[in-house]
């Protein structure tokens, strides 16, 4: 093969790679946009009303947060300052598992991957399986991400000082609108993420609820133990996470996505058999050449 022919072959190969890449990007964007349109469509059904008991529980929790600020926050900060290093060191490692990115990055990658592989060359069953997975993982992403985003904004507007900032034993030290991490104590972002994850994952897989709530409580404890949050901060963060995730579940259910509207139970997920068939089809097929 002559030099010109080899150069032409390499150029053609590179052009095909770029064409396939941009086609994949376009397909991913189209699939994501269609998912957004479905998520934003008008409600198809009305979820059950929020029970009066739930509203009473929220009001009682808010009252408890205020009580904690007056009667426990200062003492908890003093307790945390005197913890031995062998308690603080593992708590500082464990608390990182409450970062929202620990959930959002893998969930976002999964949603993008699924959106990228859905194509008309797949069978109707496989497309249905993949669409179901996009809806379920999309629910997890939004149910965890939205409360975390809300928390990130609100706590900087509130401007409560972290326990290690300002006068000791003064849990009422604020700099509203400071937009500084040192004055972003309430609500706790880690607690919000952990509670939202417990609600969202538990909604899809009820058997995981006990484990997820144990995880959430451990994360909340570590935030107090390393003295970066008051107890009232983590309780407030938990409330934001719970309410936010529950609201997202109701939004999905009202649009016939992931959950039944009448009782908010999760739709059955794809069986292992169907998942296996879909996986084999995805691996064994590629988009037809244009």
C-alpha positions, 0 to 999 in steps of 0.5 A, a space after each residue: 500500500 502506498 503512502 498516500 493510500 495509508 494516509 487516506 485510510 487513516 484519515 477515513 478511519 479518524 473521520 469514522 471515529 469522529 462521526 460515531 462519537 458525535 452520533 453518540 453524543 447526539 443520541 445521548 442528548 436526544 434521549 436525555 431530552 426525551 426523558 426530561 420531557 416525560 418528567 415534565 409532562 402534566 400529571 396523569 394521576 393524583 398521589 394520596 394526600 399528605 396525612 395530617 400526622 405527617 404535618 404534625 411530625 414535621 412541626 414537632 421536628 422543627 420545634 425539636 430543632 429549636 429546642 436543640 439549639 437552646 439546650 444541646 448544641 453548646 454542650 455537644 460542641 464542648 463534648 466534641 472538642 474533648 473526644 480522643 483522637 482515635 474517635 475523631 480520625 475514623 469519624 473524619 474518614 467515615 463522614 466523607 461518605 455523606 458527600 453528595 458526589 458519592 451518589 451523584 457521580 456514579 448515578 449520573 454516569 449510569 444515566 448517561 451510559 444508558 442514554 447513550 446505548 438506547 437506539 432504534 437498532 435494539 429490540 423493543 423489549 431491550 429499549 423498554 428495560 433501558 428506559 425503565 432503568 433510566 427512570 429509576 436511576 434518574 429518580 435516585 439522582 434527582 431525589 438526592 441531588 435536588 435536596 442537596 442543591 437546596 441545602 447548599 443554597 439555603 445554608 449559605 443564606 442562613 449563615 450559621 457559624 460552624 461550632 469551631 467558629 466564633 465564641 465558644 458555647 454560643 450556638 447563635 452566631 450568624 452571618 447571613 448571606 456571607 456565602 462562606 463555608 465557615 458560616 454554612 452550618 445549618 442545615 447540614 449538607 451531609 445529613 441532607 444527602 444521607 437522609 435523601 439517599 435513605 428515603 430514595 433508595 428505600 423507596 425503590 428497595 424497601 429491604 434496604 431501608 434499615 441499612 440506609 437509615 443506619 448509614 444516615 444516622 452514622 453520617 449525622 453522628 460523625 458531623 457532630 463528632 468532628 465538630 463541624 455541625 451542631 445537633 440541630 444542624 444535622 436534624 434540620 439537614 435530615 428534615 430537608 433530605 426526607 421532605 425533598 426526596 418524598 416530594 420528588 417521589 410524589 412528582 414521579 408517581 403523579 406522572 406514572 414514572 417509577 411509582 404507583 400513584 395510588 400508594 407510592 409503591 415502586 413499580 417492579 423492576 426488570 427481572 434478572 432474566 430481562 436484564 441479562 437479555 438486554 445486556 447481551 443484546 447491547 454487547 452483541 449489536 452496534 448501530 448500523 452504518 449510515 
